[in-house]
Each structure stands twice: as C-alpha cells, then as structure tokens.
C-alpha cells in the first residue's frame, strides 16, 4: 500500500446524464431519460478505455446522479460496445453535500478522500460541478460549463487534502453519447 505522497492522482468530474423535466416530482427524484441511460453507459465505456477506473466515487444522492453512476458502472464492465474491464470495485459514497452544492462544498468532498485513492469520480450537478472545474483550472475550463454527461479529467498536483484553486490542470474532456 502506498502512502499517497508520490502517487499520481486523477479527479474525474461528471455532470449527471440527461434527466426528465420535472413533472410533479421533487427535483431530487427526477429520473434519467432513455438517452441519459445510454449516455451514462457510454461514459463508463470511455473511462474504461482510457484507464480511468475510479477507486472512489463521490455521488450526489439525487436519483439522476445515482442512475448515472449505475450506468457508468455498467459501461465500465464492457457490456455496451467499446466497453472494458471494470477492475476492482470502487468505494462509492453517496454524499448529501453534493446535491445542489457550491464549488467549495464539492471541493471539501474531494479533500476528504482517502490519501491512498488514485482516481476519484465526482458525479454532481450544475452549476456547482462546472464551477468546481473552473476553480481547479481557470485557464482551461470550458466557459460554457459542463453539459449533461460531460467528463472533465483533472490531475491534482498535491495530495487530496490540499487540492485548491488552480491546483488541478485539465488533461482531457469528453462528452459521452450512447
């Protein structure tokens, strides 16, 4: 086991997949659309193909983010076209603070990750997830923010507990479409 000091860290930010518009349901209970389910699986396949399998998943407890994670997990197993091996099962934390969160709240969740985690996947909502990406890499962040099922890969330059403003350059982005 490593102590995390010399380990490369990867933070993948994922905005949840396409959800239904609210129709007499609470916002937190909105479900994914058929396209959203397909896009979530495509996001998992992309992560597997690029060797970005998470050690830790931080996920909002809203229905659409939980469904997004389940689709991503399915996509990582190789079931959809172009999938790949899922690797070891990640530790999944459904975090109430990730729902309707500001970027500083999301950053605190990232900072709470175990020192030994190599890759962290954070699944959350706009505007917080887009603002967090911009906070971590103001120069390379997309000024339009993240669209549904957008993945942004950041490489923190410090241990998790010390990640801060401009401290995690963007190395890749992808919009998953199934």
C-alpha positions in Angstrom: 0.0 0.0 0.0 1.3 3.5 -0.8 1.1 6.5 1.4 -0.1 8.6 -1.5 2.8 11.2 -1.5 4.3 10.1 -4.8 1.2 8.6 -6.4 -0.4 10.3 -9.4 -3.9 11.5 -8.6 -6.8 11.9 -11.1 -10.1 13.6 -10.4 -12.8 13.0 -13.0 -15.8 15.4 -12.8 -19.0 14.1 -14.4 -22.2 16.1 -14.8 -25.1 13.7 -14.5 -26.8 12.3 -17.6 -29.9 13.7 -19.3 -32.8 13.7 -16.9 -36.6 14.1 -17.4 -38.0 17.6 -16.8 -39.8 17.9 -13.5 -43.4 16.8 -13.7 -45.0 16.7 -10.3 -41.9 15.2 -8.8 -39.3 16.7 -6.5 -36.1 17.8 -8.2 -34.1 15.2 -6.3 -36.4 12.4 -7.7 -36.0 13.2 -11.4 -35.1 10.1 -13.4 -32.8 9.8 -16.4 -34.3 9.7 -19.9 -33.6 6.8 -22.2 -30.8 8.9 -23.8 -29.5 9.6 -20.3 -29.1 5.9 -19.5 -27.3 5.3 -22.9 -25.0 8.3 -22.3 -24.1 7.2 -18.8 -23.1 3.7 -20.1 -21.1 5.4 -22.8 -19.3 7.5 -20.2 -18.3 4.3 -18.3 -17.0 2.7 -21.5 -14.9 5.9 -22.2 -13.5 5.8 -18.7 -12.6 2.1 -19.1 -10.9 2.6 -22.5 -8.8 5.4 -21.0 -7.8 3.6 -17.9 -9.7 5.9 -15.6 -11.4 3.4 -13.4 -12.2 5.1 -10.1 -11.0 4.0 -6.7 -13.6 6.2 -5.1 -16.9 7.5 -6.4 -18.4 10.6 -4.8 -22.0 10.9 -5.9 -24.9 13.1 -5.2 -27.9 11.1 -3.7 -30.3 12.6 -6.3 -32.0 9.8 -8.3 -30.5 11.1 -11.6 -26.9 11.1 -10.3 -27.4 7.6 -8.7 -28.8 6.3 -12.0 -25.9 8.0 -13.8 -23.4 6.1 -11.6 -25.2 2.8 -12.2 -25.0 3.4 -16.0 -21.3 4.4 -15.7 -20.6 1.2 -13.7 -22.4 -0.9 -16.3 -20.4 0.8 -19.1 -17.1 0.1 -17.3 -17.9 -3.7 -17.3 -17.7 -3.9 -21.1 -21.4 -4.7 -21.7 -22.0 -1.8 -24.1 -20.0 -1.5 -27.3 -16.4 -0.5 -26.7 -16.5 -1.2 -23.0 -13.7 -2.5 -21.0 -12.8 -4.3 -17.8 -14.3 -2.8 -14.7 -11.3 -3.6 -12.4 -11.6 -3.6 -8.6 -15.0 -2.3 -7.3 -14.7 1.3 -6.2 -15.8 2.6 -2.8 -19.0 4.6 -3.5 -20.0 7.4 -1.2 -23.5 9.0 -1.7 -22.9 12.4 -0.3 -25.8 14.7 0.6 -23.5 17.7 0.4 -23.0 17.0 -3.4 -26.7 17.8 -4.2 -27.2 21.4 -5.2 -23.7 22.1 -4.0 -21.5 25.1 -4.4 -18.0 24.5 -5.8 -16.4 25.0 -2.3 -18.7 22.3 -0.9 -17.7 19.9 -3.7 -14.0 20.7 -3.2 -14.4 19.8 0.5 -15.7 16.4 -0.5 -12.7 15.9 -2.8 -10.4 16.9 0.0 -12.0 14.3 2.3 -10.9 11.4 0.0 -8.5 8.8 1.5 -4.8 9.6 0.9 -4.3 6.3 -1.0 -7.0 6.9 -3.6 -5.6 7.3 -7.1 -8.6 8.1 -9.2 -11.8 9.8 -7.9 -15.0 10.2 -9.8 -17.3 13.0 -8.7 -20.9 12.9 -10.1 -22.8 16.0 -9.4 -25.0 18.9 -10.8 -24.6 22.2 -12.4 -23.7 24.9 -11.7 -21.5 23.5 -8.9 -19.7 20.9 -11.0 -18.8 23.4 -13.7 -17.7 26.0 -11.3 -15.5 23.4 -9.5 -13.8 22.6 -12.8 -13.2 26.3 -13.4 -11.9 26.7 -9.9 -9.4 23.9 -10.3 -8.2 25.0 -13.8 -9.3 28.6 -14.6 -7.2 28.7 -17.8 -8.6 25.5 -19.5 -12.1 25.2 -18.1 -14.9 25.5 -20.7 -16.5 28.9 -20.2 -19.9 27.3 -21.2 -19.6 24.8 -18.3 -20.3 21.1 -18.4 -23.2 19.7 -20.5 -25.0 16.5 -19.4 -22.7 13.6 -19.3 -19.6 15.7 -19.8 -16.4 14.3 -18.3 -13.5 16.5 -17.4 -10.3 14.9 -16.2 -8.2 17.0 -13.7 -4.7 16.0 -12.4 -4.2 17.4 -8.9 -0.6 18.5 -8.2 -1.0 17.9 -4.4 -2.4 15.3 -2.1 -6.2 15.2 -1.9 -6.5 17.2 1.3 -4.6 20.1 -0.2 -6.3 20.4 -3.6 -7.2 24.0 -4.2 -7.7 26.8 -6.7 -5.7 26.3 -9.9 -4.3 23.1 -8.4 -5.6 20.5 -10.8 -4.9 21.0 -14.5 -7.4 19.6 -17.0 -5.8 16.9 -19.1 -8.9 15.6 -21.0 -12.6 16.2 -21.7 -15.2 14.1 -23.3 -19.0 14.4 -23.9 -20.4 10.8 -23.7 -23.1 10.0 -26.1 -24.6 6.5 -26.3 
